[in-house]
Amino acid sequence: MVSKKRGEPSPTSLARAERQRVAAEEGARAMADVERKSAAVRTNMERLRALRQAREAEQAIAQAALPPAAKKKRKASAKRTLSPRQAS
């Protein structure tokens, strides 16, 4: 049997180590990208929330400035008469 020297890594283990290193770097880049995108989404949500709240506040002020709406009177409707067919 041929024994390997413990000091020299095999080409297979070198390739595996390189793939693991590349995968770790790509994973770190992907996580940073996800975090950057989620921060942008949160910033946009805060901006939109502020705009919506300002618009709702303006609408509430405008609604409060209007006089209360007068209630509409219902028309007195004539009673319906039933036809002979409907009466039976």
C-alpha positions as CSV (number, residue, x, y, z in Angstrom):
1,M,0.0,0.0,0.0
2,V,1.0,3.5,-0.7
3,S,0.8,5.8,2.3
4,K,0.2,9.5,1.9
5,K,2.2,12.1,3.7
6,R,0.1,13.9,6.2
7,G,1.6,17.3,5.4
8,E,0.5,17.5,1.8
9,P,-3.3,17.9,1.1
10,S,-4.6,15.9,-1.8
11,P,-5.8,17.7,-4.9
12,T,-9.4,16.6,-4.0
13,S,-9.2,18.2,-0.6
14,L,-7.7,21.3,-2.1
15,A,-10.6,21.6,-4.6
16,R,-13.1,20.9,-1.8
17,A,-11.6,23.6,0.4
18,E,-11.6,26.1,-2.5
19,R,-15.3,25.3,-3.3
20,Q,-16.1,25.8,0.4
21,R,-14.2,29.1,0.5
22,V,-16.0,30.4,-2.6
23,A,-19.4,29.2,-1.3
24,A,-18.8,31.0,2.0
25,E,-17.8,34.3,0.2
26,E,-20.9,34.1,-2.1
27,G,-23.1,33.3,0.9
28,A,-21.7,36.4,2.8
29,R,-22.3,38.5,-0.3
30,A,-25.9,37.2,-0.7
31,M,-26.7,37.8,3.0
32,A,-25.3,41.4,2.7
33,D,-27.4,41.9,-0.4
34,V,-30.6,40.6,1.3
35,E,-29.9,42.9,4.3
36,R,-29.4,45.9,2.1
37,K,-32.6,45.2,0.2
38,S,-34.6,44.7,3.4
39,A,-33.2,48.0,4.8
40,A,-34.3,49.7,1.6
41,V,-37.8,48.2,1.9
42,R,-38.1,49.3,5.5
43,T,-37.0,52.9,4.6
44,N,-39.6,53.0,1.8
45,M,-42.3,51.7,4.1
46,E,-41.5,54.4,6.6
47,R,-41.7,57.1,3.9
48,L,-45.0,55.8,2.6
49,R,-46.4,55.5,6.1
50,A,-45.5,59.1,6.8
51,L,-47.2,60.2,3.6
52,R,-50.3,58.2,4.3
53,Q,-50.6,59.6,7.9
54,A,-50.1,63.2,6.6
55,R,-52.8,62.6,4.0
56,E,-55.2,61.1,6.6
57,A,-54.5,64.0,8.9
58,E,-55.3,66.5,6.2
59,Q,-58.5,64.7,5.3
60,A,-59.5,64.6,9.0
61,I,-59.0,68.3,9.3
62,A,-60.9,69.0,6.1
63,Q,-63.8,66.7,7.3
64,A,-63.9,68.5,10.7
65,A,-64.1,71.9,8.9
66,L,-67.2,70.9,7.0
67,P,-70.6,71.4,8.6
68,P,-72.4,68.2,9.6
69,A,-74.4,66.8,6.8
70,A,-78.2,67.3,7.1
71,K,-80.2,64.1,7.3
72,K,-82.2,63.4,4.3
73,K,-85.9,63.2,4.7
74,R,-87.5,60.1,3.4
75,K,-90.3,60.5,0.9
76,A,-93.6,59.1,2.0
77,S,-94.2,56.4,-0.5
78,A,-97.7,55.4,-1.7
79,K,-98.7,51.9,-0.5
80,R,-98.5,49.4,-3.2
81,T,-101.7,47.6,-4.2
82,L,-101.5,44.0,-5.0
83,S,-102.7,42.6,-8.2
84,P,-105.2,39.8,-8.1
85,R,-102.4,37.3,-9.0
86,Q,-100.2,38.5,-6.1
87,A,-103.0,38.5,-3.6
88,S,-103.6,34.8,-3.8
